[in-house]
Amino acid sequence: MGNPSADFRGEKRSNNTHRYKSDPDCRFVSKGSSGTGAYPGYTVNAIMENRNRFLIGIGVEIFQGCTGEEQGCLSLLTRARRQLKYHPKSIGADKGYFYETFLTSLFEKKIEPHAAAMFRGKTLAHRRVRMRQRGQPYRLSQWCRKQIEELFGEGKDFHGLRRFRRRTLPKVREEAWLIGTVLNLKWLAKCTP
């Protein structure tokens, strides 16, 4: 039957015109040219320790475009350093993190960014990452980076990371932390003899 008081037919949906009353923190998320279109969601970031494949941190943020992932990753690194005394030497990342501000922030924290290099960008930070492409640590880091995609896939397929059941940002964060804990416990059970 529809809503007789509001007719949005033919109008483009955006975060300004459409907002969920049950979840006001939720925003329309677009993953670029993947063909999925915009859908309501959050930005989910995670950092993983490569040697043992444990999640060090998982965070949920309000979607803010491409900068949301970068800021989320930096806040996870800061939290891991403060709470767990975790000081990574390098970090592997996909091409979505190949931005000057993110790379410069990592260099300032004395972390080598092993982000998937792209042709765009001519700054010193971009050139420093491209120089690392030739080295073995960069290649290993890029290989290990794909393992976190496996964790995300497992979380989406079996544990509800694809669609959160709870509403509002604090409750969605709790749900993501529970999913991350379950993934770590499952991996710990596999590693334990």
C-alpha positions, -999 to 999 in steps of 0.1 A, spaced: 0 0 0 29 24 7 31 56 27 4 80 15 20 110 32 54 107 14 60 99 -22 97 94 -31 90 79 -65 116 91 -90 138 108 -63 173 97 -56 178 83 -21 205 98 1 214 101 37 197 136 38 163 124 25 161 89 41 169 81 77 158 51 97 138 59 128 148 26 145 185 31 137 194 68 132 232 60 131 228 39 100 238 54 67 236 45 30 268 26 22 282 24 -13 312 2 -21 321 21 -53 317 4 -86 309 -31 -73 274 -28 -88 256 -34 -55 242 1 -52 237 19 -19 224 -1 11 219 8 48 249 -2 69 280 7 89 318 7 83 334 -23 99 372 -25 104 394 -51 119 431 -56 125 446 -91 127 479 -103 140 494 -122 110 516 -147 127 488 -164 146 458 -151 128 440 -136 158 419 -105 156 435 -78 177 406 -54 173 373 -50 155 354 -17 152 322 -3 138 319 33 127 292 54 111 298 53 73 315 86 62 328 76 27 363 65 20 378 82 50 357 62 75 378 30 70 411 49 73 401 66 106 386 34 119 419 15 113 439 42 129 417 43 160 419 5 162 457 7 161 457 34 188 434 13 210 455 -19 205 487 0 214 471 16 245 452 -15 259 472 -45 246 507 -29 243 506 -41 207 532 -24 185 531 -37 149 561 -31 127 541 -32 94 505 -33 83 490 -49 52 461 -31 36 441 -32 4 441 -4 -22 413 14 -4 439 25 21 463 40 -4 457 76 6 484 101 16 469 110 50 466 73 61 501 64 48 516 95 65 499 87 98 514 52 97 549 65 90 545 89 119 536 59 142 567 41 129 546 15 111 555 4 76 524 6 54 522 -23 30 491 -10 13 483 -24 -22 499 2 -44 481 20 -72 493 43 -100 476 74 -85 494 96 -61 528 112 -65 536 123 -29 565 111 -9 543 87 11 530 71 -21 566 67 -35 578 51 -2 551 25 -4 558 18 -41 595 12 -32 585 -14 -7 566 -34 -33 598 -50 -45 607 -65 -11 598 -98 5 582 -83 36 557 -64 14 548 -95 -6 543 -116 26 522 -88 42 500 -87 11 496 -125 12 487 -125 49 462 -96 43 440 -120 24 435 -141 55 415 -113 72 392 -115 42 386 -151 51 377 -141 86 353 -115 73 338 -141 50 334 -166 78 318 -139 100 294 -129 73 284 -165 63 281 -180 97 279 -154 124 258 -125 112 284 -99 102 266 -93 69 235 -80 86 234 -68 122 204 -78 142 207 -49 167 201 -12 162 221 19 171 258 22 170 267 11 206 246 -21 202 260 -28 168 295 -25 182 287 -50 209 275 -74 183 306 -70 162 328 -75 193 309 -108 201 314 -120 165 352 -111 167 354 -130 200 337 -161 185 361 -160 155 391 -159 178 378 -187 200 371 -209 169 407 -203 157 421 -209 192 402 -243 192 417 -252 158 453 -243 170 450 -261 204 463 -297 201 
